[in-house]
């Protein structure tokens, strides 16, 4: 899109604002619909067989899968909201909803982990027999469904925290289901009933590990941290190397959503006039080299009579 500029006509001080907007996130509506439908069906089947087979491992995995279904629903809702157009009140639209949903999803999963651990500890003190054959067949179905769902989100896992979360949860579920199969086979071979709640604890650890990274990444984005894939120093160095620039200050880079990055910065160019070509070049380079799609550049001449109050590094 073309860069837009605004000029402040105050004597001896001019400001140029270049704006760049990245393309919207990929539409995963079909993947979400298929993934949710598959997992809802599996949760119902797994919970029913978990009760019938008296398997805490299956019930724990069903509870986790239910949490993933809720997470998929929330992520789908956020993916829809980020495509809403800006309004006079929400000038960025509702893009940040994807970050908030990732944060909420991580919190819900950690609560589910607490419930699983509590029940598993209770069962460890009093293990009960399970129907191993039933557990094995249900878990095998889980491997197929969770694996297929993970594949639906594989292509977007590197560019969207929400999609990455969905992919990692589904892939982890497939691995967890494999663990359930191994535990059931081990119980059949050894008769050690404590393996069932022990597997539940392993499931809880797996969920915690995956959820912790989701929580950490979501929290950093919610606090306007520089996204992990953007090198703040490299951006600063690039801007300082633009023609005529003698100083770079008030540089801020943050996530507008789980897929889009925004940036504002002041560039000092003594004696400079508005330069559409420079703004267009900077916008293009920041998008292509650093993945920063929404750019605002404020050009200053460095007039000592009108110093920028935001120039000191400690000032926000």
C-alpha positions as CSV (number, residue, x, y, z in Angstrom):
1,X,0.0,0.0,0.0
2,X,1.2,3.5,-0.6
3,X,2.8,5.4,2.3
4,X,0.7,8.2,3.7
5,X,2.3,11.4,5.0
6,X,1.4,14.3,7.1
7,X,3.3,17.5,7.4
8,X,3.3,19.7,10.5
9,X,3.6,23.3,9.4
10,X,5.2,24.7,12.5
11,X,8.2,26.9,11.6
12,X,11.5,25.1,11.4
13,X,10.0,21.7,12.3
14,X,8.5,19.2,10.0
15,X,7.1,15.7,10.6
16,X,6.6,13.0,8.0
17,X,4.5,9.9,8.9
18,X,4.8,6.8,6.7
19,X,2.3,4.1,7.3
20,X,2.5,0.5,6.1
21,X,0.0,-2.2,6.6
22,X,0.8,-5.9,6.4
23,X,-1.5,-8.4,4.8
24,X,-4.1,-9.9,7.1
25,X,-3.6,-13.3,8.7
26,X,-4.3,-16.4,6.7
27,X,-7.8,-17.6,7.0
28,X,-8.0,-20.9,8.9
29,X,-11.7,-21.1,9.3
30,X,-12.0,-24.5,7.6
31,X,-9.2,-25.9,9.7
32,X,-10.8,-24.7,12.9
33,X,-14.2,-26.1,11.9
34,X,-12.8,-29.5,11.0
35,X,-10.5,-29.7,14.0
36,X,-13.3,-28.7,16.5
37,X,-15.7,-31.2,15.0
38,X,-13.2,-34.1,15.1
39,X,-12.1,-33.3,18.6
40,X,-15.6,-32.8,20.1
41,X,-16.6,-36.2,18.7
42,X,-13.5,-37.8,20.2
43,X,-13.9,-36.1,23.6
44,X,-17.4,-37.6,23.9
45,X,-16.2,-41.1,22.9
46,X,-13.0,-41.0,25.0
47,X,-14.9,-39.8,28.1
48,X,-17.5,-42.5,27.7
49,X,-14.9,-45.3,27.3
50,X,-12.8,-43.8,30.1
51,X,-15.7,-44.2,32.5
52,X,-16.6,-47.6,31.1
53,X,-12.9,-48.8,31.3
54,X,-12.4,-47.1,34.7
55,X,-9.3,-45.4,33.2
56,X,-8.1,-42.1,34.8
57,X,-5.6,-41.8,31.9
58,X,-8.4,-41.7,29.3
59,X,-10.5,-39.3,31.4
60,X,-7.5,-37.0,32.0
61,X,-6.8,-37.0,28.3
62,X,-10.5,-36.4,27.5
63,X,-10.4,-33.4,29.9
64,X,-7.3,-32.1,28.2
65,X,-8.9,-32.6,24.7
66,X,-12.0,-30.7,25.9
67,X,-9.7,-27.9,27.0
68,X,-8.1,-27.9,23.5
69,X,-11.6,-27.8,21.9
70,X,-12.4,-24.7,24.0
71,X,-9.0,-23.3,23.0
72,X,-9.7,-23.9,19.4
73,X,-13.1,-22.2,19.7
74,X,-11.6,-19.2,21.4
75,X,-8.7,-19.1,18.8
76,X,-11.2,-19.3,16.0
77,X,-13.2,-16.4,17.5
78,X,-10.1,-14.3,17.9
79,X,-9.0,-15.1,14.3
80,X,-12.4,-13.8,13.2
81,X,-12.2,-10.7,15.4
82,X,-8.8,-9.6,14.1
83,X,-10.3,-9.3,10.6
84,X,-12.8,-6.7,11.9
85,X,-12.4,-3.3,10.4
86,X,-11.1,-0.4,12.5
87,X,-13.7,2.0,14.0
88,X,-13.5,5.5,15.5
89,X,-13.2,3.9,18.9
90,X,-11.1,0.8,18.1
91,X,-8.7,2.4,15.7
92,X,-6.6,-0.8,15.3
93,X,-9.7,-2.9,15.0
94,X,-9.8,-5.8,17.4
95,X,-6.5,-7.3,16.4
96,X,-5.2,-7.7,20.0
97,X,-8.0,-10.1,20.8
98,X,-5.8,-12.9,19.4
99,X,-3.2,-12.1,22.0
100,X,-5.8,-12.0,24.8
101,X,-7.2,-15.3,23.7
102,X,-3.8,-16.9,23.7
103,X,-3.3,-15.7,27.3
104,X,-6.7,-16.9,28.4
105,X,-6.2,-20.2,26.8
106,X,-2.9,-20.8,28.6
107,X,-4.6,-19.9,31.9
108,X,-7.5,-22.4,31.3
109,X,-5.1,-25.2,30.4
110,X,-3.1,-24.6,33.6
111,X,-6.3,-24.9,35.6
112,X,-7.0,-28.2,33.9
113,X,-3.5,-29.5,34.8
114,X,-4.2,-28.8,38.4
115,X,-7.4,-30.9,38.3
116,X,-5.6,-33.7,36.6
117,X,-2.8,-33.8,39.1
118,X,-5.2,-33.7,42.0
119,X,-7.1,-36.7,40.7
120,X,-4.0,-38.6,39.8
121,X,-2.4,-38.2,43.2
122,X,-5.6,-39.4,44.8
123,X,-5.7,-42.5,42.5
124,X,-2.0,-43.3,43.2
125,X,-2.8,-44.1,46.8
126,X,-5.6,-46.4,45.7
127,X,-5.1,-47.7,42.1
128,X,-8.0,-49.4,40.4
129,X,-8.1,-52.0,37.6
130,X,-8.7,-50.7,34.0
131,X,-9.9,-52.3,30.8
132,X,-6.6,-52.2,29.0
133,X,-7.8,-53.3,25.5
134,X,-10.5,-50.6,25.5
135,X,-8.0,-48.0,26.6
136,X,-5.6,-49.0,23.8
137,X,-8.2,-48.8,21.0
138,X,-9.5,-45.5,22.2
139,X,-6.1,-44.0,22.5
140,X,-5.1,-45.2,19.0
141,X,-8.1,-43.3,17.7
142,X,-6.9,-40.3,19.6
143,X,-3.5,-40.5,17.9
144,X,-5.1,-40.5,14.5
145,X,-7.5,-37.6,15.3
146,X,-5.1,-35.4,17.1
147,X,-2.4,-36.1,14.5
148,X,-4.8,-35.1,11.7
149,X,-5.8,-32.0,13.5
150,X,-2.2,-31.0,14.1
151,X,-1.6,-31.3,10.4
152,X,-4.4,-28.8,9.7
153,X,-2.4,-26.1,11.5
154,X,1.1,-27.1,10.6
155,X,1.6,-24.5,7.8
156,X,0.8,-21.6,10.1
157,X,2.7,-22.6,13.2
158,X,5.7,-20.3,12.5
159,X,3.8,-17.1,11.8
160,X,0.9,-17.0,14.3
161,X,1.0,-17.7,18.0
162,X,-2.6,-18.8,18.0
163,X,-2.0,-21.3,15.2
164,X,1.2,-22.4,16.8
165,X,-0.6,-23.1,20.0
166,X,-3.3,-25.1,18.3
167,X,-0.6,-27.1,16.4
168,X,1.5,-27.8,19.5
169,X,-1.5,-28.8,21.6
170,X,-2.8,-31.2,19.0
171,X,0.7,-32.7,18.4
172,X,1.3,-33.1,22.1
173,X,-2.1,-34.8,22.4
174,X,-1.1,-37.3,19.8
175,X,2.1,-38.1,21.8
176,X,0.1,-38.3,25.0
177,X,-2.3,-40.8,23.5
178,X,0.7,-42.8,22.4
179,X,1.8,-42.7,26.1
180,X,-1.6,-44.0,27.2
181,X,-1.2,-47.0,24.8
182,X,2.2,-47.8,26.1
183,X,1.0,-47.6,29.7
184,X,-1.9,-49.9,29.0
185,X,0.4,-52.4,27.3
186,X,2.7,-52.2,30.3
187,X,-0.2,-52.8,32.7
188,X,-1.2,-55.9,30.8
189,X,2.4,-57.2,30.9
190,X,3.1,-56.3,34.6
191,X,-0.2,-55.9,36.3
192,X,1.0,-52.6,37.9
193,X,-2.2,-50.6,38.2
194,X,-0.3,-47.5,39.5
195,X,0.9,-47.0,35.9
196,X,-2.5,-45.5,35.0
197,X,-2.4,-42.5,37.4
198,X,1.4,-42.3,36.7
199,X,0.6,-41.7,33.0
200,X,-1.9,-39.1,34.1
201,X,0.9,-37.2,35.9
202,X,3.1,-37.5,32.8
203,X,0.2,-36.1,30.8
204,X,0.0,-33.2,33.2
205,X,3.7,-32.5,32.8
206,X,3.5,-32.5,29.0
207,X,0.5,-30.1,29.1
208,X,2.4,-27.8,31.5
209,X,5.5,-27.7,29.4
210,X,3.5,-26.8,26.2
211,X,1.3,-24.4,28.0
212,X,4.1,-22.6,29.8
213,X,5.7,-21.5,26.5
214,X,2.3,-20.3,25.3
215,X,1.7,-18.4,28.5
216,X,5.1,-16.8,28.4
217,X,4.8,-15.8,24.7
218,X,1.3,-14.5,25.1
219,X,2.2,-12.5,28.2
220,X,5.2,-10.8,26.5
221,X,3.0,-9.8,23.6
222,X,0.3,-8.5,25.9
223,X,2.9,-6.3,27.6
224,X,4.0,-4.8,24.3
225,X,7.4,-6.6,24.2
226,X,9.3,-6.6,20.9
227,X,8.1,-9.8,19.2
228,X,10.8,-12.6,19.3
229,X,11.3,-12.6,15.6
230,X,12.2,-8.9,15.4
231,X,15.7,-7.8,16.3
232,X,15.4,-4.4,17.9
233,X,19.1,-3.5,17.5
234,X,19.1,-4.5,13.8
235,X,16.0,-2.3,13.2
236,X,17.7,0.6,15.0
237,X,20.9,0.0,13.0
238,X,19.0,0.0,9.7
239,X,17.1,3.2,10.5
240,X,20.4,4.9,11.5
241,X,21.8,4.0,8.1
242,X,19.0,5.7,6.1
243,X,20.2,8.7,3.9
244,X,20.6,11.9,5.9
245,X,19.6,10.4,9.3
246,X,21.8,11.6,12.1
247,X,19.8,10.2,15.1
248,X,17.2,7.6,15.9
249,X,15.1,7.8,19.0
250,X,11.7,6.9,20.6
251,X,11.8,3.6,18.7
252,X,8.9,1.3,19.8
253,X,8.1,-2.1,18.3
254,X,5.1,-4.2,19.4
255,X,2.6,-6.8,18.3
256,X,-0.8,-5.5,17.1
257,X,-1.9,-9.2,17.1
258,X,-0.3,-12.6,17.0
259,X,0.5,-12.0,13.3
260,X,1.0,-8.3,12.8
261,X,3.8,-6.0,14.1
262,X,3.7,-2.2,14.5
263,X,6.5,0.3,14.9
264,X,6.9,4.0,15.6
265,X,10.2,6.0,15.6
266,X,11.6,9.5,15.3
267,X,14.3,10.1,12.7
268,X,16.4,13.2,12.8
269,X,17.4,14.5,9.3
270,X,18.9,18.0,9.5
271,X,17.6,20.2,6.6
272,X,15.4,17.4,5.4
273,X,12.2,17.9,3.3
274,X,9.4,15.4,2.9
275,X,10.7,12.4,0.9
276,X,8.0,10.0,-0.3
277,X,10.7,7.8,-1.9
278,X,12.6,7.4,1.4
279,X,9.4,6.6,3.3
280,X,8.4,4.0,0.7
281,X,11.8,2.4,0.7
282,X,11.9,2.3,4.5
283,X,8.4,0.8,4.7
284,X,9.2,-1.9,2.2
285,X,12.5,-2.8,3.9
286,X,11.0,-3.0,7.4
287,X,8.3,-5.3,6.1
288,X,10.6,-7.5,4.1
289,X,13.6,-7.7,6.4
290,X,12.0,-7.5,9.8
291,X,8.3,-8.4,9.4
292,X,7.2,-5.0,10.6
293,X,4.0,-4.2,8.6
294,X,2.6,-1.1,10.2
295,X,5.2,1.6,10.3
296,X,5.0,5.2,11.5
297,X,8.1,7.4,10.8
298,X,8.3,10.8,12.3
299,X,10.9,13.0,10.6
300,X,12.6,15.8,12.6
301,X,15.2,18.4,11.5
302,X,16.9,18.5,14.9
303,X,16.2,22.2,15.5
304,X,17.9,23.0,18.8
305,X,15.1,25.6,19.6
306,X,12.5,22.8,19.5
307,X,14.1,19.7,20.9
308,X,12.1,16.5,21.0
309,X,10.9,15.8,24.5
310,X,10.9,12.0,23.7
311,X,14.5,11.9,22.6
312,X,16.0,10.6,25.9
313,X,16.1,6.8,26.0
314,X,14.5,6.6,29.4
315,X,11.5,8.7,28.4
316,X,8.3,6.9,27.2
